[in-house]
């Protein structure tokens, strides 16, 4: 089983751009937007599925005493992603060769508006047999529960899972749950990691 992270493995992103765009759309100072969304932990709770975007939108309006459409706020916060062509091509070639033999799983910490934006633009889910998203399962890497969800959803033992993520804490969390996990640093190193496990392009 091959399990891929999404952000900065397949799709790059810039959260500073999100802060700038939201602050411009709402006519607010960027440092106040950053504090509300990130410094106070609200974005983390949103990704963990503690509340939906409708609730976040209402809290944003109430906190800053303003009115902004949900669509404008969602787009400003989500138009921050760019595909990573080398990684995507690597995954697609790998998928074409092994899709009949090996399950492909996406495991991502993300929120509903970011996922909707990514799906609308790149249809990422088509590359995988299973998609596990933090806001849907209400657990985030590196918590044990989200790695256990991989085994539950796929019916595969953790030891059969090869996992790649760009954040060391997430890799270490996966290893604690007996997944074979590596830190992503580019497609060349990932290719070598897979080759050592008998998987090659």
C-alpha positions as CSV (number, residue, x, y, z in Angstrom):
1,X,0.0,0.0,0.0
2,X,1.3,3.5,-1.0
3,X,0.1,6.4,1.1
4,X,0.9,10.0,0.0
5,X,0.6,13.3,1.8
6,X,-0.9,16.1,-0.3
7,X,0.5,19.5,0.7
8,X,4.1,20.1,-0.5
9,X,4.3,16.6,-1.8
10,X,1.8,16.9,-4.7
11,X,0.4,20.4,-4.4
12,X,2.3,23.4,-3.1
13,X,0.7,26.1,-1.1
14,X,1.4,29.5,0.5
15,X,-0.5,30.4,3.7
16,X,1.0,33.9,3.8
17,X,-0.8,34.5,0.5
18,X,-4.1,33.3,2.2
19,X,-3.6,35.9,5.0
20,X,-2.9,38.6,2.4
21,X,-5.9,37.8,0.3
22,X,-8.3,37.5,3.2
23,X,-7.1,40.7,4.7
24,X,-7.6,42.5,1.3
25,X,-11.0,41.0,0.7
26,X,-12.2,41.9,4.2
27,X,-10.3,45.2,4.3
28,X,-8.5,44.2,7.5
29,X,-4.9,44.4,8.7
30,X,-3.0,41.3,7.8
31,X,-1.7,40.8,11.3
32,X,-5.2,40.6,12.7
33,X,-6.3,38.1,10.1
34,X,-3.2,36.0,10.9
35,X,-3.8,36.1,14.6
36,X,-7.5,35.1,14.2
37,X,-6.9,32.2,11.8
38,X,-3.5,30.9,12.7
39,X,-2.0,32.2,15.9
40,X,-5.1,31.4,18.0
41,X,-5.4,27.9,16.6
42,X,-8.6,28.3,14.7
43,X,-7.2,26.9,11.4
44,X,-6.0,23.8,13.3
45,X,-9.5,23.2,14.7
46,X,-11.0,23.8,11.2
47,X,-8.7,21.2,9.7
48,X,-9.5,18.8,12.6
49,X,-13.2,19.0,11.7
50,X,-14.2,20.7,15.0
51,X,-16.6,22.9,12.9
52,X,-17.6,23.5,9.3
53,X,-16.9,26.5,7.0
54,X,-20.4,28.0,7.7
55,X,-19.4,28.2,11.4
56,X,-16.0,29.7,10.6
57,X,-17.6,32.3,8.3
58,X,-20.0,33.4,11.0
59,X,-17.2,33.5,13.6
60,X,-15.1,35.6,11.2
61,X,-17.9,38.1,10.6
62,X,-18.7,38.3,14.3
63,X,-15.1,38.7,15.4
64,X,-14.4,41.6,13.1
65,X,-17.9,43.0,13.1
66,X,-18.3,43.0,9.3
67,X,-20.1,41.3,6.4
68,X,-18.3,39.3,3.7
69,X,-19.8,36.6,1.4
70,X,-18.9,33.0,2.1
71,X,-17.8,32.6,-1.5
72,X,-15.4,35.6,-1.4
73,X,-13.9,34.5,1.9
74,X,-13.5,30.9,0.8
75,X,-11.8,31.9,-2.5
76,X,-9.5,34.3,-0.8
77,X,-8.4,31.7,1.7
78,X,-8.1,28.9,-0.9
79,X,-6.6,30.4,-4.0
80,X,-3.1,29.6,-2.6
81,X,-2.3,26.3,-4.3
82,X,-0.1,25.3,-7.2
83,X,0.5,21.8,-8.5
84,X,4.0,20.2,-8.3
85,X,4.4,18.8,-11.9
86,X,7.3,16.5,-11.2
87,X,5.6,14.9,-8.2
88,X,2.3,14.5,-10.0
89,X,3.9,13.0,-13.1
90,X,5.8,10.6,-10.8
91,X,2.6,9.5,-9.0
92,X,0.7,9.1,-12.3
93,X,3.4,6.9,-13.8
94,X,3.6,4.9,-10.6
95,X,-0.2,4.6,-10.5
96,X,-0.4,3.4,-14.1
97,X,2.2,0.7,-13.4
98,X,1.0,-0.6,-10.0
99,X,-2.7,0.3,-9.6
100,X,-3.8,-3.3,-10.2
101,X,-1.3,-4.5,-7.6
102,X,-1.0,-1.9,-4.8
103,X,-3.7,0.3,-3.2
104,X,-3.0,4.1,-3.4
105,X,-4.1,6.2,-0.5
106,X,-4.1,10.0,0.0
107,X,-3.7,11.0,3.7
108,X,-3.9,14.8,4.2
109,X,-4.4,17.4,6.9
110,X,-6.7,19.8,5.2
111,X,-10.0,21.6,5.6
112,X,-13.2,21.5,3.5
113,X,-12.7,24.7,1.5
114,X,-9.1,23.9,0.6
115,X,-10.1,20.3,-0.4
116,X,-13.0,21.6,-2.5
117,X,-10.7,24.1,-4.3
118,X,-8.1,21.4,-5.0
119,X,-10.6,18.9,-6.2
120,X,-12.3,21.5,-8.5
121,X,-9.0,22.4,-10.1
122,X,-7.0,19.1,-10.2
123,X,-9.4,16.3,-9.4
124,X,-6.8,14.8,-7.0
125,X,-9.0,12.0,-5.8
126,X,-8.9,10.3,-9.2
127,X,-5.3,9.3,-8.5
128,X,-6.2,7.3,-5.4
129,X,-8.2,4.3,-4.3
130,X,-8.9,5.8,-0.9
131,X,-8.9,9.4,0.4
132,X,-8.5,10.1,4.1
133,X,-8.8,13.8,5.1
134,X,-8.4,15.2,8.6
135,X,-11.5,17.3,8.6
136,X,-13.7,14.3,7.6
137,X,-12.2,11.8,10.0
138,X,-11.8,14.4,12.8
139,X,-8.2,13.5,13.4
140,X,-4.9,15.1,12.3
141,X,-1.4,13.8,11.7
142,X,0.6,13.1,13.7
143,X,-2.2,11.8,16.0
144,X,-2.3,7.9,16.1
145,X,-6.0,7.8,15.1
146,X,-5.5,9.1,11.6
147,X,-2.9,6.5,10.8
148,X,-5.2,3.8,12.3
149,X,-7.9,5.1,9.9
150,X,-5.7,4.0,7.0
151,X,-5.7,0.4,8.2
152,X,-9.4,0.5,9.0
153,X,-10.4,2.0,5.6
154,X,-8.2,-0.2,3.5
155,X,-8.2,-3.4,5.5
156,X,-4.4,-3.5,5.2
157,X,-2.0,-4.1,8.1
158,X,0.1,-1.0,9.0
159,X,3.3,-2.9,8.3
160,X,2.3,-3.2,4.6
161,X,2.0,0.6,4.3
162,X,4.7,2.9,2.7
163,X,4.0,6.5,3.7
164,X,5.6,9.7,2.4
165,X,5.1,13.1,4.1
166,X,7.0,16.4,4.0
167,X,6.8,17.0,7.8
168,X,9.1,15.0,10.1
169,X,6.7,14.9,13.0
170,X,4.1,13.2,10.7
171,X,6.7,10.7,9.5
172,X,7.6,9.9,13.1
173,X,4.0,9.6,14.1
174,X,3.4,7.1,11.3
175,X,6.4,5.1,12.4
176,X,5.0,4.9,15.9
177,X,1.9,3.3,14.4
178,X,4.2,0.7,12.5
179,X,3.9,2.3,9.1
180,X,7.0,2.4,6.9
181,X,7.4,6.1,6.5
182,X,9.9,8.4,4.9
183,X,10.4,12.2,4.7
184,X,9.7,13.7,1.3
185,X,12.6,15.8,-0.2
186,X,11.9,15.3,-3.9
187,X,11.0,12.7,-6.5
188,X,14.5,11.5,-7.0
189,X,14.9,10.5,-3.3
190,X,11.4,9.1,-3.2
191,X,12.2,7.0,-6.3
192,X,15.2,5.6,-4.4
193,X,13.2,4.9,-1.3
194,X,10.6,2.9,-3.3
195,X,13.3,1.1,-5.3
196,X,14.8,-0.2,-2.0
197,X,11.4,-1.6,-1.3
198,X,11.1,-3.3,-4.7
199,X,8.9,-0.7,-6.3
200,X,10.3,1.0,-9.4
201,X,9.2,3.0,-12.4
